[in-house]
Amino acid sequence: MSGIDLHGVIGRIGVLVVDDHPLLRAGLLDTIADQLDMQVVGEAADGAEAVRLFTVHRPDVTVMDVAMPGMDGVQALREIRAIAPDARVVMLTTFGGDVQIRRAIDAGAAGFLLKNSVRKDLIDTIRDVHAGRRRIAPEVAQELANNIDATLLSEREVAVLRSVALGNANKRVAAELDITEETVKSHMRNILSKLGARDRTHAVTIALKRGMLAL
């Protein structure tokens, strides 16, 4: 994707749009372009391109999908904030998993929207974030509140559960991660306890719902 020439427009909110789905991205672009106080400065389909275009155009607000191939939105957010600590980024997602939300907020997201509310809330969110306010959709805030005391899985536990989710038995999981079967069993006991899961399948279901896994 490429940047979009501003043709000298001054005073508008410059917005970079990042989403790997062309139709959704086009809808975002059209919605923003209809606003007299906004100007699209670039569009990207993945995190790496988002970081490159941010560096080139330094948008006032970046609107970016969380889940994208290659570099995902949270990693791109971290890199953008490393370049410009005051960067204002609104994250988009199709689900309200609290773990992805926490990752994005911890990385410095200024706003968070569910994609099913974009048509209604996108423009006000961009304006609020540009004005220096944080804007989190009510559904997203509720998801965070519902799991405020939940214990997160460690990176190793996530790796074990991801392998299990792909249908691997303990022996295969152990071989893939270069650990013993007893260690795999120990990790699974911890995972079941942390997630309040009945069994391996239930643990995978919970982890997918909460955004710990993306298969």
C-alpha positions in Angstrom: 0.0 0.0 0.0 1.1 3.6 -0.4 0.7 6.9 1.2 -1.9 9.4 0.1 -0.9 12.9 -0.9 -2.4 15.5 1.4 -2.3 18.2 -1.3 -1.3 20.8 1.4 -4.4 20.3 3.5 -3.8 22.0 6.9 -5.7 21.6 10.1 -7.4 18.2 9.4 -6.8 15.1 11.5 -4.4 12.9 9.5 -5.4 9.3 9.8 -3.5 6.1 8.8 -5.8 3.1 8.3 -4.5 -0.5 8.7 -6.5 -3.6 8.1 -5.8 -6.8 6.1 -9.4 -7.1 4.8 -9.7 -4.9 1.7 -13.5 -4.4 2.0 -13.4 -3.3 5.6 -10.4 -1.1 4.9 -12.3 0.5 2.0 -15.2 1.2 4.3 -13.0 2.8 6.9 -11.4 5.0 4.3 -14.7 6.1 2.9 -16.1 6.9 6.3 -13.1 9.0 7.2 -12.9 10.7 3.8 -16.5 12.0 4.3 -15.4 14.0 7.4 -14.5 17.6 6.8 -12.1 17.6 9.7 -10.2 14.5 8.7 -7.8 13.4 6.0 -6.6 9.8 5.2 -2.8 10.0 4.9 -2.2 6.3 4.1 -3.5 2.8 4.2 -1.8 -0.5 4.9 -2.7 -4.2 5.0 -0.2 -5.5 7.6 1.8 -4.4 10.6 5.1 -4.0 8.9 3.7 -1.6 6.2 1.9 0.3 9.0 5.1 1.0 10.8 6.8 2.1 7.5 3.9 4.4 6.6 3.7 5.8 10.1 7.4 6.7 9.9 6.8 8.4 6.6 3.6 10.3 7.3 3.4 10.7 11.1 -0.4 10.6 11.2 -2.3 12.2 14.0 -4.3 9.0 14.6 -3.7 5.5 13.4 -6.6 3.1 13.2 -5.3 -0.5 13.2 -6.6 -4.0 13.3 -5.3 -6.3 16.0 -5.2 -9.6 14.1 -3.2 -9.5 10.9 -0.8 -11.9 9.1 2.9 -11.5 9.8 3.4 -8.6 12.2 0.1 -8.3 14.1 -1.4 -5.0 15.3 -0.1 -5.2 18.8 3.5 -5.7 17.7 3.1 -2.9 15.2 1.7 -0.7 17.9 4.8 -1.4 20.1 7.1 -0.4 17.2 5.1 2.7 16.4 5.2 3.8 20.0 8.9 3.1 20.1 9.3 5.5 17.2 6.9 8.1 18.6 5.9 7.6 22.3 3.0 10.1 21.9 1.5 8.2 18.9 -2.3 7.9 19.2 -3.5 4.5 18.0 -7.0 3.1 17.9 -7.2 -0.7 17.8 -9.9 -2.7 16.0 -10.9 -6.3 16.7 -13.8 -8.7 15.8 -13.9 -10.1 19.3 -13.6 -8.9 22.9 -11.0 -11.3 24.3 -9.6 -9.6 27.4 -6.0 -10.8 26.8 -5.7 -9.1 23.4 -7.2 -6.0 24.9 -4.7 -6.0 27.8 -1.8 -6.5 25.4 -2.9 -3.5 23.3 -3.6 -1.2 26.2 -0.3 -2.2 27.9 1.4 -1.3 24.6 -0.1 2.1 24.6 -3.4 1.9 22.6 -5.4 5.1 23.1 -8.7 3.6 21.9 -10.2 0.2 21.3 -13.3 -0.6 19.2 -15.1 -3.8 18.2 -15.5 -3.9 14.4 -19.3 -4.4 14.7 -19.4 -0.9 16.3 -17.1 0.9 13.8 -19.8 2.4 11.7 -21.4 4.0 14.8 -18.3 4.9 16.9 -15.3 5.3 14.6 -15.5 9.0 14.0 -16.1 10.1 17.5 -13.3 7.8 18.7 -10.8 9.3 16.3 -11.8 12.8 17.5 -11.6 11.9 21.1 -8.2 10.2 20.8 -6.9 13.1 18.7 -8.0 15.4 21.5 -5.9 13.4 24.0 -8.7 11.3 25.5 -8.7 7.5 25.8 -11.8 5.9 24.2 -12.6 2.3 25.0 -15.9 0.8 23.8 -18.3 -0.3 26.6 -18.2 -3.9 25.5 -14.4 -3.9 25.6 -14.4 -2.3 29.1 -16.9 -4.9 30.3 -14.7 -7.7 29.0 -11.8 -6.3 30.9 -13.8 -6.0 34.1 -15.2 -9.5 33.8 -11.6 -10.9 33.8 -9.9 -8.3 36.0 -8.7 -11.0 38.5 -8.0 -13.7 35.9 -4.5 -15.1 35.9 -2.7 -15.0 32.6 -0.9 -17.9 31.1 2.9 -17.8 30.8 4.5 -17.8 27.3 5.5 -21.4 27.8 1.9 -22.4 28.8 0.5 -20.6 25.8 3.0 -22.5 23.6 1.9 -25.8 25.2 -1.8 -25.0 24.8 -1.3 -23.9 21.2 0.3 -27.2 20.3 -2.5 -29.1 22.2 -5.1 -27.1 20.2 -3.6 -28.4 17.0 -4.4 -31.9 18.2 -1.0 -33.0 19.4 -0.6 -35.5 22.2 1.7 -34.9 25.1 4.6 -36.8 23.5 4.4 -34.6 20.3 4.0 -31.4 22.3 7.1 -32.3 24.3 9.1 -33.0 21.2 8.1 -29.8 19.5 9.0 -27.7 22.6 12.0 -29.7 23.6 10.7 -30.5 27.1 9.7 -33.7 28.8 6.3 -35.2 28.8 6.1 -34.7 32.6 6.8 -31.0 32.1 3.9 -30.9 29.5 1.6 -32.6 32.0 2.7 -30.1 34.7 2.0 -27.2 32.4 -1.4 -28.6 31.5 -2.4 -28.9 35.2 -1.4 -25.2 35.6 -3.3 -24.2 32.5 -6.5 -26.0 33.6 -6.3 -24.4 37.1 -5.6 -20.9 35.8 -8.4 -21.1 33.2 -10.9 -22.9 35.4 -11.2 -25.5 32.6 -12.6 -29.0 32.9 -10.3 -30.6 30.3 -7.9 -29.8 27.4 -10.7 -29.1 24.9 -12.4 -26.7 27.4 -9.1 -25.0 28.0 -8.5 -24.4 24.3 -12.1 -23.0 24.0 -11.6 -20.6 26.9 -8.1 -19.5 25.6 -9.5 -18.8 22.1 -12.4 -16.8 23.5 -10.2 -14.7 25.7 -7.7 -14.0 22.9 -4.8 -16.0 24.3 -4.7 -18.2 21.2 -5.2 -17.3 17.6 -5.3 -20.4 15.3 
